[in-house]
Amino acid sequence: MQREDVIRRYFRAWIDNDIEIVKQTFSENVTYSECYGPEYHGIQQIIKWFTKWNNKGKVLEWTIKRVIQQNNTIVVEWYFKCDYANNIDGFNGVTIADFDDSMRISKLCEFQSKADHYYPYEE
């Protein structure tokens, strides 16, 4: 399996609420930094977060726009949409993920951008 396949399966695991894929994706000592501040250390914290989040929310869409790879690092540009506690929201984002030699993610950082854009200088 390639790094891009791992990322695609992981994104799909959120849509499908598939904890088994999540368990297979990350190294034991992973560091995961979400785009709005929370950081998780170790696979057990990620499992706890995933389970708790999916009790209140549902990922409606997580579309990959493009993927860039260099050595053991992959960068993914995406659009994410969810219903969390009856509030539907969506945003653009970027994930930077580092992989270990076992093809598991050892470090992941997310960055967010507003999905709605405006054009202040367009005539």
C-alpha positions as CSV (number, residue, x, y, z in Angstrom):
1,M,0.0,0.0,0.0
2,Q,1.3,3.5,-0.9
3,R,1.2,6.6,1.4
4,E,-1.6,8.1,-0.7
5,D,-3.7,5.0,-0.3
6,V,-3.2,5.2,3.5
7,I,-4.4,8.8,3.6
8,R,-7.4,8.0,1.4
9,R,-8.4,5.1,3.6
10,Y,-8.0,7.3,6.7
11,F,-10.2,10.0,5.3
12,R,-12.8,7.4,4.3
13,A,-12.7,6.0,7.8
14,W,-14.2,9.2,9.1
15,I,-17.0,9.1,6.6
16,D,-17.7,5.4,7.4
17,N,-17.0,5.8,11.2
18,D,-14.5,2.9,10.9
19,I,-12.3,2.8,14.0
20,E,-10.4,-0.3,12.7
21,I,-8.9,1.7,9.8
22,V,-7.9,4.4,12.3
23,K,-6.1,1.9,14.4
24,Q,-4.2,0.6,11.4
25,T,-3.2,4.1,10.2
26,F,-1.1,5.5,13.0
27,S,2.1,4.6,14.8
28,E,1.9,3.9,18.6
29,N,3.6,7.2,19.5
30,V,1.9,9.4,16.9
31,T,1.5,13.2,17.4
32,Y,-1.7,14.6,15.7
33,S,-2.3,18.3,15.7
34,E,-5.8,19.4,14.6
35,C,-6.3,22.6,12.6
36,Y,-8.1,24.5,15.4
37,G,-5.8,23.6,18.3
38,P,-6.2,20.2,19.9
39,E,-3.2,17.9,19.9
40,Y,-3.3,14.1,20.5
41,H,-0.3,12.1,21.7
42,G,-0.3,8.4,21.0
43,I,-2.8,6.1,19.2
44,Q,-4.9,5.7,22.3
45,Q,-5.7,9.4,22.5
46,I,-6.7,9.3,18.8
47,I,-9.0,6.3,19.3
48,K,-10.6,8.1,22.2
49,W,-11.1,11.3,20.2
50,F,-12.4,9.5,17.1
51,T,-14.9,7.6,19.2
52,K,-16.1,10.6,21.2
53,W,-16.3,12.8,18.1
54,N,-18.4,10.3,16.1
55,N,-20.9,10.0,19.0
56,K,-21.9,13.6,18.3
57,G,-20.9,14.1,14.7
58,K,-21.0,12.7,11.2
59,V,-18.5,13.5,8.4
60,L,-20.5,14.2,5.3
61,E,-17.7,14.8,2.9
62,W,-13.9,14.8,3.0
63,T,-12.8,15.4,-0.6
64,I,-9.1,15.2,-1.6
65,K,-8.2,17.9,-4.1
66,R,-4.6,17.1,-4.6
67,V,-1.7,15.1,-3.1
68,I,2.0,16.0,-3.0
69,Q,4.6,13.5,-1.8
70,Q,8.3,13.9,-0.9
71,N,10.2,11.0,0.7
72,N,8.2,9.9,3.8
73,T,6.0,13.0,3.8
74,I,2.7,13.6,2.1
75,V,0.7,16.8,1.8
76,V,-3.0,16.7,1.1
77,E,-5.2,19.6,0.1
78,W,-8.9,18.8,0.9
79,Y,-12.4,20.0,1.6
80,F,-14.2,18.8,4.8
81,K,-17.9,19.0,5.6
82,C,-19.6,17.6,8.7
83,D,-22.7,17.7,10.9
84,Y,-21.5,18.1,14.5
85,A,-24.2,18.4,17.2
86,N,-26.7,19.4,14.5
87,N,-24.5,22.1,13.1
88,I,-23.4,21.6,9.5
89,D,-20.1,23.3,8.5
90,G,-17.4,22.9,6.0
91,F,-13.9,24.3,5.3
92,N,-10.8,23.8,3.2
93,G,-7.7,22.4,4.7
94,V,-4.2,20.9,4.3
95,T,-2.7,17.9,6.0
96,I,1.0,17.3,6.3
97,A,1.7,13.7,7.4
98,D,5.0,12.0,8.1
99,F,5.2,8.2,7.8
100,D,7.5,5.7,9.6
101,D,9.1,2.7,8.0
102,S,6.0,0.6,8.6
103,M,3.9,2.9,6.5
104,R,2.1,4.3,9.5
105,I,1.6,8.0,10.2
106,S,4.0,9.1,13.0
107,K,3.1,12.8,12.8
108,L,0.2,14.7,11.4
109,C,-0.6,18.4,11.3
110,E,-3.8,20.0,9.9
111,F,-4.3,23.5,8.7
112,Q,-7.7,25.2,8.0
113,S,-8.9,27.8,5.5
114,K,-12.4,29.3,5.1
115,A,-14.4,27.6,2.4
116,D,-16.2,30.8,1.4
117,H,-14.0,33.2,-0.5
118,Y,-14.7,36.7,-1.6
119,Y,-13.0,38.9,-4.2
120,P,-12.4,42.5,-2.9
121,Y,-10.9,43.8,-6.1
122,E,-13.1,42.1,-8.7
123,E,-15.0,44.6,-10.8
